[in-house]
Amino acid sequence: MSAPAGQQVRGRRMKSKRVQAIVLTAAVAAGYAGAATFSALAAPSLPVISDWGPGDGLTRYVLTAVNGAASPALLADLERVDGVVHAQSLSDGRALVATEDLLAQDLRALQGVSAVELSASVPVAASVTDPLFPGYGWHLANTGANAYQQSAVADADTDAPDGWDTTAGDGIVVAVVDSGYDSDHPDLAGALWTNPAESCGSVDTDFNGKAGDCHGWNWNTNSADIDNGTGGGHGASVSGTVGARAGNGTGLAGVAPDVTIMPLVIGSGSTVDVFAGAEAIRYAVDHGADVINASWGGAVGGSALTALKSAVAYAADHDVLVVVAAGNDSGNRDTDLVYPASLADWNVITVGASTASDGVSSFSAYGAASVDLFAPGSLVVVTTNTGGYGLSNGTSFSSPMVAAAVALYRAAMPTATAAEIKQALLDDVDPVPAFAGRSVTGGRLSLGKLTGTATESVRYAFTSMTAPAGVVTPAIGVTGPTAGGAYDVVLGLGMEDGGEVWALADKDVTLDGVTVTTDDAGDAEFSLGTFAGFSAGALSPSIELGDGRYVLTVQLYRDGSPVGRTYAAPLLVGSAVPAPGSTPPGSTPPGSTPPGGTTPGGTTPGSTTPGGTTPGGTTPPGTTTPGGTTPPGTTPPAPGPGGAAPS
């Protein structure tokens, strides 16, 4: 790696900001010559995930104690019984017991037990399909040419980048009630929730009966193991759909890339336990989750359904929305009831799956009165619990997109009630003919109107972004509105070298007569003053730069907290400026997001991205699909008995 004389490039990438992907999209939008330096990346093949695993093979029972609530002594006695793996208490006083090779009558014969019933398990709501190779992030921003094996229509997406103009969800907690997580995954590690009342270890400092629940809890093993080994794949994929980090040099971006994820484990492989799900919903509410996602369901009844209904009502009482998958049986949820999708509680949002061409996914359930809206769910790129990425189908991935959207609305409307947030989200859908009569709204999730509902938002417009070597003075227009407070701005400077963007340290940046030297992260912070509100302004920093391709980032802060998200744009100096006769560079449009909505997240210059494409959707060098053709069988098979779709 090299740098022009006099410019210190620190040996670290600009990981803390959404730099690389935004630079890519800005360069494409502005038509910079040489943009292929950033974007001509080989796209590796991704597996289509066909199975979430068999689960742990344990049989679970719900026990009622003779003397009412199951006491700690009874739980301890149960765990000493041969064949009992673990026992834990439920909110209604009963006990959930995981067993090997024990029958109900074996447990019923134990002293202190008055009744035993088989616990209810339901499938996760992911679908199986024939092998396909990677698309791109069409679910975030559909260009019409970035869904590879699907026919695609531009803007058949969630409009996530438009939502990010307002917020990426910082400070909002999304509880993912599922099969597990991957706390070491590069796109998930930074999203993990930490319990402020409990340290990791064996001591129950918050006195909730769950020792060491520092990042969540696993009801499947009655432990603090939130990853859940090989059985946690489905939950890891759902979690990435919610909040995979953006601009970190790997993978993809979730719909809400700055949220915090609270992983709550209630199953393993392809099934989850309904009683455990009810407990997890209560836990999420009690521990501060702003929204809960449940990508699972089935035809349950009896006490399991009672427990589930009670937990959802508990969430409603605490003003928390529960977002659920409609199911993958192609069924009509108005008549074919599965739970939690068929719950009529006001705080439940039921989500069907849509395709890249704005159709109902072939596997997706629907319902004019029961399914609230649709969201992308066909061949979505997901994180896996092996540290990588894959493609998957299912309402399992439509639901967390909506849960993530709820998080963004919550961040943008901090004083709104859950009912108001739900109504705003449903009011803002994009109407689609294919969804009319098959959902309550007749529309697909869209974050395109989030800015209009937000109490504040910030956008930036970059101009004067090409210059000869020497003192460079780019111009940044800033528009609000925002609330009153003490304002600061952080300007970041990076340099492209070898296909990657590196922080540019020890560079003097001057703004309004004040000079600040960039730190190791390439940042320089300036105080702007205290204002009753911030509606519009202009920033004109001066920096001495040699020939090269740079990136300039800007982030506004009020009272020490970020307002909106970090924006970035390419800054071309000297020989990097396009030669006469090439495509004119122009100016970067507001927001640095290109027309057509190329995803500003999850793509890093110089890094391989799942499904990455060159501008306009052309296939990058070295990218192939099996046999060089679109594989047949893009329609998921109908679920069999006990398969991946609720029935």
C-alpha positions in Angstrom: 0.0 0.0 0.0 1.2 3.5 -0.8 0.2 7.0 -0.1 1.1 10.4 -1.6 4.0 12.1 0.1 2.9 14.1 3.2 -0.3 12.1 3.7 -0.4 9.6 6.5 -2.7 6.6 5.8 -3.4 4.6 8.9 -3.3 0.9 8.6 -7.0 0.4 9.2 -10.1 0.5 7.1 -12.9 3.0 7.9 -15.0 0.4 9.6 -16.9 2.7 11.9 -18.8 4.4 9.2 -21.0 3.4 6.2 -18.2 4.6 4.0 -17.3 2.0 1.4 -20.8 1.1 0.1 -21.9 4.7 0.0 -18.8 5.7 -1.9 -19.6 3.0 -4.4 -23.2 4.2 -4.9 -22.2 7.8 -5.0 -19.6 7.2 -7.6 -22.1 5.3 -9.7 -24.7 8.0 -9.4 -22.3 10.8 -10.3 -20.9 8.9 -13.3 -17.3 9.2 -12.2 -14.8 7.7 -14.6 -12.9 5.0 -12.8 -15.8 4.0 -10.6 -15.1 0.4 -11.7 -12.1 0.5 -9.4 -14.6 0.3 -6.6 -17.4 -1.7 -8.2 -15.9 -4.4 -10.5 -15.9 -7.1 -7.8 -16.3 -10.8 -8.3 -19.4 -12.1 -6.7 -19.0 -15.5 -5.0 -21.6 -18.1 -5.3 -23.9 -18.5 -2.3 -25.7 -21.6 -1.2 -29.4 -21.7 -1.0 -30.1 -22.8 2.5 -32.3 -25.9 2.2 -32.5 -27.1 5.8 -32.2 -25.5 9.2 -31.3 -28.8 10.9 -33.1 -31.6 12.8 -33.2 -29.8 16.2 -31.8 -31.3 19.4 -33.9 -34.5 19.4 -35.3 -33.9 22.9 -38.9 -34.3 23.9 -40.4 -31.5 26.0 -43.3 -31.7 28.4 -45.1 -29.2 30.5 -45.6 -30.3 34.1 -48.1 -29.1 36.7 -47.1 -29.4 40.3 -49.3 -30.9 43.0 -49.0 -27.8 45.2 -49.5 -25.3 42.4 -46.4 -23.5 41.2 -43.3 -25.6 40.5 -40.9 -24.8 43.3 -37.1 -24.6 42.9 -36.9 -27.8 44.9 -39.2 -29.6 42.5 -37.2 -28.4 39.5 -34.0 -29.6 41.2 -35.6 -33.0 41.8 -36.7 -33.2 38.2 -33.2 -32.6 36.9 -31.9 -35.5 39.0 -34.2 -37.9 37.2 -32.5 -40.1 34.6 -33.6 -38.9 31.2 -34.3 -35.3 32.2 -31.9 -32.9 30.5 -33.1 -29.8 32.2 -36.2 -28.2 33.8 -37.2 -24.6 34.0 -40.2 -22.7 35.4 -42.9 -21.1 33.2 -44.7 -17.8 33.9 -47.9 -19.6 34.8 -46.2 -21.6 37.5 -45.8 -24.9 35.6 -42.4 -26.4 34.5 -41.0 -27.0 31.0 -39.0 -30.2 31.1 -36.7 -31.4 28.3 -36.2 -35.2 28.2 -34.5 -38.1 26.5 -36.4 -41.4 26.1 -39.0 -40.5 28.7 -42.8 -40.8 28.3 -45.5 -38.7 29.8 -46.4 -41.4 32.2 -42.8 -41.6 33.5 -43.0 -38.0 34.6 -46.6 -38.3 35.8 -45.4 -41.0 38.2 -42.9 -38.7 39.9 -43.7 -37.3 43.4 -45.0 -33.8 43.3 -46.3 -33.9 39.8 -50.1 -33.8 39.2 -50.3 -33.4 35.4 -48.1 -33.8 32.3 -48.7 -32.7 28.7 -46.6 -32.7 25.6 -45.2 -29.3 24.9 -46.2 -27.7 21.5 -43.6 -27.3 18.8 -44.1 -25.4 15.6 -41.8 -25.0 12.5 -39.9 -21.9 11.7 -41.3 -20.0 8.8 -38.5 -20.4 6.3 -39.1 -22.1 2.9 -36.9 -24.5 0.9 -36.0 -24.1 -2.7 -33.8 -25.6 -5.4 -30.2 -24.4 -5.4 -29.7 -20.9 -6.7 -26.8 -18.6 -6.7 -26.5 -15.1 -5.4 -28.6 -12.1 -6.2 -27.9 -8.7 -4.7 -29.8 -6.7 -2.0 -32.9 -6.3 -4.1 -35.0 -6.4 -1.0 -33.3 -3.2 0.2 -33.2 -1.3 -3.1 -34.4 -3.1 -6.3 -32.9 -1.8 -9.5 -34.7 -4.3 -11.7 -31.4 -6.0 -12.4 -30.0 -7.1 -9.0 -32.1 -10.2 -8.2 -30.2 -12.6 -10.6 -32.4 -15.7 -10.7 -35.7 -13.8 -10.3 -37.5 -11.5 -12.7 -37.3 -8.2 -11.0 -39.1 -4.8 -11.2 -37.3 -1.7 -10.1 -38.5 -0.4 -6.7 -40.2 -3.7 -5.7 -38.3 -3.3 -2.4 -38.4 -1.9 1.1 -36.9 1.5 0.2 -34.5 1.0 3.1 -31.9 3.5 1.9 -34.6 6.2 1.9 -35.4 5.3 5.5 -31.7 5.5 6.4 -31.8 9.2 5.4 -33.7 9.6 8.7 -32.4 6.9 11.0 -30.7 3.5 10.9 -32.2 2.5 14.2 -29.5 3.5 16.7 -30.6 2.9 20.3 -33.6 0.7 19.4 -33.7 -2.9 20.6 -35.3 -5.7 18.5 -35.9 -9.0 20.2 -35.5 -12.0 17.8 -37.4 -14.9 19.4 -36.0 -17.8 17.4 -33.4 -20.6 17.3 -30.1 -18.8 17.9 -27.6 -16.3 16.8 -23.9 -16.0 15.8 -22.2 -13.7 18.1 -18.9 -14.0 16.2 -20.4 -13.2 12.8 -18.8 -10.0 11.4 -22.2 -8.6 10.5 -23.8 -9.6 13.9 -21.2 -9.1 16.5 -21.7 -5.4 16.7 -25.5 -5.7 17.0 -25.6 -7.9 20.1 -27.7 -6.7 23.0 -26.1 -6.5 26.5 -28.2 -6.8 29.6 -27.3 -3.7 31.7 -28.3 -5.6 34.9 -26.3 -8.8 34.5 -22.7 -9.6 33.8 -21.7 -12.8 31.9 -21.0 -15.6 34.3 -22.8 -17.9 36.8 -24.3 -15.3 39.1 -27.9 -14.1 38.8 -27.4 -10.5 39.6 -30.7 -9.3 38.2 -32.6 -12.0 40.1 -34.7 -13.2 37.2 -33.7 -16.8 37.7 -31.5 -16.9 34.6 -27.8 -16.7 35.7 -25.5 -15.1 33.3 -28.2 -13.8 30.8 -25.9 -11.0 29.8 -26.9 -11.1 26.1 -30.2 -13.0 26.2 -31.4 -16.4 27.2 -31.7 -19.9 25.7 -34.9 -21.7 26.8 -34.0 -24.6 24.6 -31.0 -25.5 26.8 -32.0 -23.5 29.9 -28.7 -21.6 29.6 -27.1 -18.3 28.5 -25.9 -19.9 25.2 -27.6 -17.5 22.7 -25.7 -18.9 19.7 -27.2 -22.4 20.3 -24.5 -24.3 18.3 -25.5 -25.8 15.0 -29.2 -25.5 15.8 -29.1 -21.7 15.7 -29.0 -21.2 11.9 -32.5 -19.9 11.4 -32.3 -17.4 14.2 -28.9 -16.1 12.9 -30.4 -15.6 9.4 -33.4 -13.8 10.8 -31.2 -11.6 13.0 -29.1 -10.5 10.0 -32.2 -9.6 8.1 -33.1 -7.2 10.9 -29.8 -5.6 11.7 -26.7 -6.8 9.8 -24.1 -4.0 10.1 -23.6 -1.7 7.1 -20.3 -0.4 5.7 -18.1 -2.8 7.8 -16.3 -4.3 4.9 -18.3 -7.6 4.6 -21.6 -9.1 3.6 -24.9 -7.2 3.4 -26.9 -4.7 5.4 -30.0 -5.4 7.5 -33.1 -3.2 7.1 -32.1 -1.4 10.3 -28.3 -1.7 10.4 -27.8 0.3 13.6 -30.3 -1.5 15.9 -29.4 -3.7 18.8 -30.6 -7.3 18.7 -31.7 -9.3 21.7 -31.4 -13.0 20.7 -33.9 -15.2 22.6 -33.6 -18.9 21.8 -36.7 -21.1 22.0 -35.8 -24.0 19.7 -33.3 -25.7 17.5 -33.0 -26.4 13.8 -36.4 -26.2 12.1 -38.7 -26.1 15.2 -39.3 -24.0 18.2 -41.3 -24.6 21.4 -44.4 -22.5 21.9 -44.3 -22.4 25.7 -40.7 -21.2 25.4 -41.8 -18.6 22.9 -44.3 -17.2 25.3 -41.7 -17.0 28.0 -39.3 -15.2 25.6 -41.9 -12.6 24.6 -42.4 -11.8 28.3 -38.6 -11.6 28.8 -38.2 -9.3 25.9 -40.8 -6.9 27.3 -39.3 -7.0 30.8 -35.8 -6.3 29.5 -36.6 -3.3 27.3 -37.2 -4.6 23.8 -38.9 -2.0 21.5 -40.3 -4.6 19.1 -40.4 -8.4 19.0 -40.0 -10.6 15.9 -41.5 -14.2 15.7 -40.7 -16.0 12.4 -42.5 -19.2 13.3 -45.9 -20.6 13.9 -48.2 -23.5 13.6 -51.7 -24.9 14.3 -51.4 -24.9 18.1 -54.2 -25.0 20.7 -54.9 -25.7 24.3 -52.7 -24.4 27.0 -49.9 -23.6 24.6 -52.1 -21.2 22.7 -53.3 -19.8 26.0 -49.7 -19.1 27.1 -48.9 -17.5 23.7 -52.0 -15.3 23.8 -51.2 -14.2 27.3 -47.6 -13.3 26.4 -48.7 -11.2 23.4 -51.3 -9.5 25.5 -48.5 -8.8 28.1 -46.6 -7.1 25.3 -49.6 -5.1 24.3 -50.0 -3.9 27.9 -46.5 -2.6 27.8 -46.9 -0.9 24.3 -44.7 -3.4 22.4 -45.4 -4.6 18.9 -45.0 -8.2 17.9 -44.2 -8.9 14.2 -44.9 -12.4 13.0 -44.5 -14.5 9.8 -47.7 -15.3 7.9 -46.5 -18.8 7.1 -45.2 -20.7 4.0 -48.2 -23.1 3.3 -49.7 -20.8 0.6 -52.7 -20.8 2.9 -55.5 -18.3 3.5 -54.9 -17.1 7.1 -58.5 -15.8 7.2 -59.7 -19.4 7.2 -56.6 -21.6 7.9 -55.6 -20.5 11.4 -52.0 -20.8 12.6 -50.5 -19.0 15.6 -49.2 -16.4 16.2 -50.0 -15.3 12.7 -53.8 -15.6 13.3 -53.8 -13.6 16.5 -56.2 -10.7 16.3 -54.4 -8.6 19.0 -53.9 -5.0 18.0 -50.2 -5.2 18.7 -49.6 -8.0 16.2 -48.4 -7.3 12.6 -48.6 -10.3 10.3 -46.4 -10.3 7.2 -46.6 -12.2 3.9 -43.7 -12.7 1.5 -43.3 -10.8 -1.8 -41.1 -11.5 -4.9 -38.6 -9.2 -6.6 -41.3 -8.5 -9.2 -43.9 -7.4 -6.7 -45.9 -10.6 -6.7 -47.0 -12.8 -3.8 -44.3 -15.5 -3.2 -45.6 -18.9 -4.3 -45.2 -20.3 -0.8 -46.6 -17.3 1.1 -49.7 -17.3 3.1 -52.1 -14.4 2.6 -55.4 -13.1 4.0 -57.5 -10.1 3.3 -58.3 -9.6 7.0 -55.4 -11.4 8.7 -52.2 -10.5 6.8 -51.3 -6.9 7.3 -48.8 -6.4 4.5 -46.2 -8.0 2.4 -42.4 -7.7 2.4 -39.6 -9.3 0.4 -39.2 -13.0 1.1 -38.0 -14.7 -2.1 -34.3 -15.5 -2.4 -33.1 -13.0 0.2 -29.4 -12.9 1.1 -29.1 -13.8 4.8 -26.4 -14.2 7.4 -25.6 -17.8 8.5 -24.4 -19.1 11.8 -21.2 -20.3 10.2 -20.0 -16.7 9.7 -21.0 -16.6 6.1 -24.0 -15.9 3.9 -26.6 -17.7 2.0 -29.9 -17.3 0.1 -33.2 -18.3 1.6 -37.0 -18.0 1.0 -39.7 -17.6 3.5 -42.0 -15.3 5.4 -39.4 -15.8 8.1 -37.4 -13.1 6.4 -40.3 -10.9 5.4 -41.3 -10.6 9.1 -37.9 -9.3 10.4 -37.8 -6.7 7.6 -41.0 -5.3 9.1 -39.7 -5.6 12.6 -36.7 -3.7 11.5 -39.0 -1.1 9.9 -40.9 -0.8 13.2 -37.5 -0.1 14.9 -36.8 2.7 12.4 -40.3 4.2 13.0 -39.7 4.0 16.7 -36.4 5.8 16.4 -37.9 8.5 14.1 -41.1 8.9 16.3 -39.8 8.6 19.8 -42.9 9.9 21.5 -45.4 7.9 19.4 -47.3 5.0 20.9 -47.0 1.5 19.5 -50.5 1.8 17.9 -49.4 5.0 16.2 -46.2 3.5 14.9 -48.1 0.5 13.5 -50.6 2.8 11.8 -47.9 5.0 10.3 -46.1 1.9 9.0 -49.2 0.5 7.4 -50.3 3.8 6.0 -46.9 4.2 4.3 -46.9 0.9 2.3 -46.5 1.0 -1.5 -49.9 -0.2 -2.9 -49.4 -3.1 -5.2 -52.2 -4.7 -7.3 -51.0 -8.3 -6.6 -51.5 -7.7 -2.8 -55.0 -6.1 -3.1 -57.6 -8.5 -1.5 -54.8 -10.6 -0.1 -53.7 -8.4 2.7 -55.3 -5.7 4.9 -53.3 -2.8 3.3 -53.0 -4.2 -0.2 -49.4 -3.1 -0.1 -45.7 -3.9 0.4 -43.5 -2.5 3.1 -41.9 0.8 2.2 -39.6 3.1 4.2 -39.8 5.8 1.5 -42.1 8.0 3.6 -40.3 7.6 6.9 -38.7 11.1 6.6 -42.2 12.6 6.4 -43.2 11.0 9.7 -40.0 11.7 11.5 -39.8 14.5 14.1 -36.4 15.4 12.6 -34.2 14.3 9.7 -31.0 15.5 8.1 -29.8 15.3 4.5 -26.6 16.4 2.8 -25.7 17.5 -0.7 -22.1 17.4 -1.8 -20.7 19.7 -4.5 -17.3 20.8 -5.7 -16.1 17.2 -5.3 -13.4 17.3 -8.0 -10.3 19.6 -7.9 -6.7 19.8 -8.9 -4.1 18.8 -6.3 -3.5 21.4 -3.6 -6.0 23.0 -1.3 -9.4 21.4 -1.9 -12.6 23.1 -0.7 -15.6 20.8 -1.1 -19.1 22.1 -0.3 -21.7 20.3 1.8 -25.2 21.5 2.0 -27.1 20.5 5.2 -30.9 20.5 5.5 -33.1 19.7 8.5 -35.4 20.0 10.3 -33.9 19.1 13.6 -34.6 20.1 17.2 -32.7 22.6 19.3 -29.4 21.9 21.1 -25.6 22.1 20.9 -24.4 21.0 17.5 -21.2 19.5 16.3 -20.1 18.0 13.0 -17.6 15.3 12.4 -15.9 15.3 9.0 -14.2 12.1 8.0 -11.5 11.7 5.4 -10.4 8.5 3.8 -8.3 7.5 0.8 -8.9 4.7 -1.7 -5.9 2.5 -2.2 -5.8 -1.0 -3.7 -9.6 -1.1 -3.9 -10.1 -0.3 -0.2 -10.9 2.9 1.7 -8.4 3.7 4.5 -8.7 6.3 7.2 -6.5 9.4 6.5 -4.9 10.5 9.7 -2.9 13.6 10.7 -4.4 15.8 8.0 -5.3 19.4 8.8 -8.9 20.2 8.1 -10.1 23.8 8.3 -13.7 24.9 8.8 -14.7 28.5 9.4 -11.2 29.4 10.4 -10.7 26.6 12.9 -8.2 23.9 12.0 -8.4 20.3 13.4 -6.1 17.4 12.7 -7.8 14.1 11.8 -7.4 11.3 14.3 -6.6 7.7 13.7 -10.2 7.1 12.4 -9.7 9.9 9.9 -12.2 12.1 11.8 -12.1 15.8 12.6 -14.7 17.2 15.0 -16.0 20.9 14.9 -18.4 22.7 17.2 -21.1 24.5 15.3 -22.8 26.2 18.2 -26.1 26.1 20.0 -29.3 26.6 17.9 -33.0 26.6 18.7 -33.3 24.4 15.6 -31.3 23.4 12.6 -33.1 23.7 9.2 -30.3 24.5 6.7 -26.7 25.3 6.5 -23.5 25.0 4.5 -20.1 23.5 5.3 -17.0 24.4 3.3 -13.9 22.6 4.8 -10.5 23.2 3.3 -7.9 20.3 3.0 -4.6 20.1 1.3 -4.5 16.9 -0.8 -2.4 15.3 -3.4 -3.5 13.3 -6.4 -5.9 10.5 -5.4 -9.4 9.1 -4.9 -10.7 10.2 -1.5 -13.9 9.9 0.4 -15.4 12.6 2.6 -17.9 11.7 5.3 -20.1 14.0 7.4 -22.1 13.3 10.6 -24.1 15.9 12.5 -24.4 15.6 16.3 -26.7 17.3 18.7 -25.9 17.2 22.4 -23.4 14.4 21.7 -25.8 12.1 19.9 -25.8 11.5 16.2 -28.6 13.1 14.2 -29.5 10.8 11.2 -26.8 8.7 9.7 -23.3 9.2 8.3 -23.2 10.3 4.7 -20.3 10.0 2.3 -19.2 11.0 -1.2 -16.2 10.5 -3.4 -13.7 13.3 -3.6 -11.5 13.1 -6.7 -8.2 15.1 -6.7 -5.7 15.7 -9.5 -5.1 12.8 -11.8 -8.1 11.0 -10.4 -10.4 13.6 -12.0 -12.0 12.2 -15.2 -10.3 13.2 -18.4 -12.1 15.5 -20.9 -14.5 13.5 -23.1 -15.3 10.9 -20.4 -18.5 10.9 -18.5 -18.7 14.2 -16.6 -18.4 13.8 -12.9 -21.2 16.1 -11.9 -22.2 16.6 -8.3 -23.3 14.0 -5.9 -27.1 14.1 -5.4 -28.5 14.7 -1.9 -28.0 11.7 0.3 -25.3 10.2 -2.0 -27.8 7.6 -3.0 -28.0 6.9 -6.7 -31.2 7.0 -8.8 -32.9 3.6 -8.7 -31.9 3.0 -5.1 -28.6 1.1 -5.2 -28.1 -0.3 -1.7 -25.8 1.9 0.5 -24.9 -0.9 2.8 -23.0 -4.1 2.9 -20.6 -3.5 0.0 -17.0 -2.6 0.6 -14.6 -1.5 -2.1 -12.0 -4.2 -2.5 -14.1 -6.8 -0.7 -16.2 -9.5 -2.2 -19.9 -9.1 -1.6 -22.7 -11.6 -1.9 -24.4 -11.0 -5.1 -22.4 -7.9 -5.8 -22.8 -6.5 -9.3 -21.2 -3.8 -11.4 -23.3 -0.7 -11.9 -26.4 -1.4 -14.0 -26.5 -5.0 -12.9 -23.9 -6.4 -15.3 -22.1 -9.5 -14.2 -18.7 -8.8 -12.7 -15.6 -10.6 -13.9 -15.3 -14.1 -12.6 -19.0 -14.4 -11.7 -20.8 -17.5 -12.9 -23.9 -19.5 -12.1 -23.9 -23.3 -12.2 -23.7 -24.3 -15.9 -23.8 -20.6 -16.8 -27.6 -20.7 -16.9 -30.5 -20.0 -14.6 -31.2 -23.2 -12.7 -34.7 -24.6 -13.1 -37.1 -25.0 -10.3 -37.1 -21.6 -8.7 -40.4 -22.3 -7.1 -40.1 -23.7 -3.6 -41.6 -27.2 -3.2 -44.8 -27.6 -1.3 -44.2 -28.3 2.3 -44.6 -31.9 3.4 -45.9 -33.1 6.7 -43.9 -31.5 9.5 -42.1 -29.4 6.9 -41.0 -25.8 7.0 -44.4 -24.2 6.6 -47.1 -23.9 9.3 -50.3 -25.7 8.5 
